[in-house]
Amino acid sequence: YGYGSCRAFQPGDYMKLVITSVLNGYPSANVEIMLAEYTDSGLNMIDSWKRFDLTKLGDFDYLEFSILSNVDDVPLYCCIDGMVVSVDLEG
């Protein structure tokens, strides 16, 4: 960050991924994953593959992914790979 049109992150700046589970049409739980954050210790960011436990989301019909930041013009994207879920179909 600090490349192109995006200004460099400063103390208090962040970018996070929020994953919300939706069950029966209503949000039921969410998990926040900090992708980049500027703290007293400097810029901390995920720049390689990292595993996250999403079991807190419980049962869901679908997931909603949102990326939030307090920095204008920050590119709001991330890569998700190897997502594995257990599927139970009722007939």
Secondary structure by P-SEA (a helix, b strand, c coil): cccccccccccccbbbbbbbbbccccccccccccccccccccccccccbbbbbccccccccbbbbbbbbccccccbbbbbcbbbbbbbbcc
